[in-house]
Structure formats: C-alpha cells, structure tokens
Amino acid sequence: MECEYPSTIDIIATPIGGAALGEVFYRTSDLVLDDRATGVTRFGRELAAFILDPMRGINRIVTGQAWKRRTTMGRRFGLPPISIELSVGPRILDMIDTKGFKAGATAELNLEYGDRFENTTKVPYDYFSFLLEAQVMKTQPLLSRIEIMGRLMSKELIDEEHLNLNAGLYQHFDFFDSDTIRNEEKDELIPRTIPYKLGTPASVGVGTMVRYIPNKKMSLDGFAHLNLVALAGVSTEFYRDYHRNYSWGAGYSAKAGVNWSTSDDKVSVKIANQFYHIFTRNNFDSSYTWMTRPNGTAIEIVGGDNGVTTFNHFETNINYRLKNNLYLTAGMDLYTRHTYYKDMYLEIFDTADGGLITISNLKWDSKQVGAHLMLTYKF
C-alpha cells in the first residue's frame, strides 16, 4: 500500500529479513494456540497468538478457526523442545571515546526453539534462536538488540554418548542500536560520533554446533558460523536528521561462542563474539539524489558513505542458580567500531592564517562497554 517505488534495498531487505521474522513469530504463535480450549482461556490464547502474529490472527478470524473447537490442539508444528529465559535488572554503560557514563534498567528475552543437535533435517526453522534486548536509559533507544539465527538445513556428523557435532546452513538477522542523536546536534553539518548502529536483514552462511560431556559433573557446548552479509546498514558520523544516520553495504560476519555448565546447571558461563566487516558505498542514481522537503528545503537522498566498517561485539555471562528456576546473572559487553571513509573530507578554518585546512582519509573509532546484574527465570 506504499505510494512510492521500492528501491533495490527494499526488494532485498523486506522479503529476506521478513522471512526470518515471519518464521519466528509464526512458529511462536503456534505454541500458544490450543483449539481444545474454550471461554476466557481460548480468548486469551487467540489474543496472544494475534499479538505475536497479526496476519495469522486475522486469518483465523476470517476462516472461523479462532472459535472453532477441536479434539486436538491444532498446532501445525506439534510440541518441539522450547527453552525460554527472561532476565531483568540494572545496567551501566561507559562510552569510552566520549567519556559518557549512563545507568538504567535492561530486560532480555532468550528463546530457543527445537533441538540444536537433532538428526539431519531439511525443514527450515525447525531450530532457531531468538534474542531481544530492551533498556530504559537516558538517550538510549528502547530496543537495543535483536538476533535471530534460523537453521535452514543441517547434517549430523557425530552422534555419540559424549560428543555431538553437526553442520548446516543458517539464516541470520541481527540488529544493534546505541546512543540516539540529540536534538541539538540534528541540524549541524559536522561529524558526530555515536557508538554503533548495525542491522543485517539479509545474511546467510554455514555453521557448526558441538556438545561435549567429558564427565558426569560438567558439559561444554559451542558454535561457530561464517556468513555472507548481502545487505547491512551501519552507522555513519556524517548523518543528517532529515534523511539517514546509517549507510547501506555488504560484507561478511563471523560468530563463535562456548558455554560451560555443571551437570545440575547450578553454575554456567557463556563467552561469545561476533565480528562484522561491511563495505559501504553511495549506490543511488544521480537522478534520485535530491528531493524537496514540504517546507521547500533540499533533502540529500543517498545510500550511504563510501567506506569500510568493522564492528565487533564481545560478551560474557555468569549464571548462578538461586532457587529452582531463578538465577542471578552477571555479565559484560564490549562493542567496538572502526570506520574508514574513502571519499569524505573535512574543511577546518585555520584561525592563524584565515585559510581552510582539508583533512582526508577520515577514520573514526568508537567503543562502548556495559555491565549488568540481572535476575533470570528459566521456563
């Protein structure tokens, strides 16, 4: 229902990224539905499924499935293994480059759907993981992180009592957001450093998962992925409030992590790292370079700045079980970004001789470290 032609970016991002989000929410809504239920319970389940997947909710209302009672649950995907973790607590951030310190609250939802070590499968999204992070903090966005990793197909390589190993093809959808652009800076035509913004709506690659149980007291599991990023958006210092604060590009990413836990899950430790190498460029035709705002001022419409960005996220968490399914979680994150702008330059007025100094080969580095202490409940 949009009234403008879709760009190349729209054609790539919407169907590919939308497929990842659609599969996650469709399968999650499937877990909520139960066609055997009636009354308030039935209404609550249908409402929850509608919130998770509005289009499915509309389809059920139009077809009458929303109130039709059956002798079976009516779930399309049955009852796969599900792991849900909900964490809430305080968080502090230190903007290392700008000497900015912030404190607030954060919440995190981790969902693991299916068996990561299941036998060879060719059904997409029979296994996926979903992470959502939100926070309440001054100048910080409410939604700070989304990660989806969906398995498209896999092959079991080792299936032994103490060792499991599989390899497969995975789709990735990643989103990271940090410090917002302050109002007093929006109209200034000078570079401003924000820690990071990154999104990868179109990414796919190969990956492996391994689990090793050396004895009855502990277990180890890990993963490693190498991905082609067909489309990514990364933050730029040369933003303008009236059209963008990011550049579009493509590249690759690498992810790896390891988890150690005691056999009774009393204590567990997680270490993970994600690395992105993105090449951006100005990719709009000259005929679409300029538009006009309603008030008549010009808008520069560009795909981004020609450059190279590396982005890295390192994280670690320690979980200690307090009672039953309640855990105390302590952890830290380190975000680093380096951007090199190929075709950008700065002109600075020299007060000594009254001339302009041109600076080219511009490079920006940004770092942010965070720490949190949360209560985690595992369902």
Helices and strands as residue ranges (DSSP letters): H 8-32, H 39-52, H 54-63, E 82-95, E 100-113, E 128-136, E 143-159, E 163-177, G 183-185, E 197-215, E 218-240, E 244-262, E 267-280, G 286-288, E 290-292, E 298-300, E 307-323, E 326-341, E 346-349, E 356-359, E 362-378
